[in-house]
């Protein structure tokens, strides 16, 4: 009987582990250094612990679509995220986002930071976390 209970518990844990990944939608704004918005949209993410991955779908200020993949992690309160396969052909982009707002309980409600790409830089804000 004990053996059956242990096997059942192991099966429940094994089946539940992949379900621990959470789906999230973050509102994203990309802007130049002067604060002028160049793109707005969402990141559709899967988060598992401190890791995140997903896709981005934004609208550029000229009405065109901007898409890319997102892959990164949260470490010591700072996100480090690769923005890969951008449809605007920007290469080697990495966002470093730090908390910009907090609730009364101290939880971050938004992150802001620079995106460094090969040959350029812009600001990215993430809210709705």
Beta strands, then each sheet from edge to edge (+ up, - down):
strand 1: 22-31
strand 2: 37-48
strand 3: 51-60
strand 4: 65-75
strand 5: 78-84
strand 6: 93-102
strand 7: 108-117
strand 8: 120-127
sheet 1: 1+ 2- 3+ 4- 5+ 6- 7+ 8- 1+
end
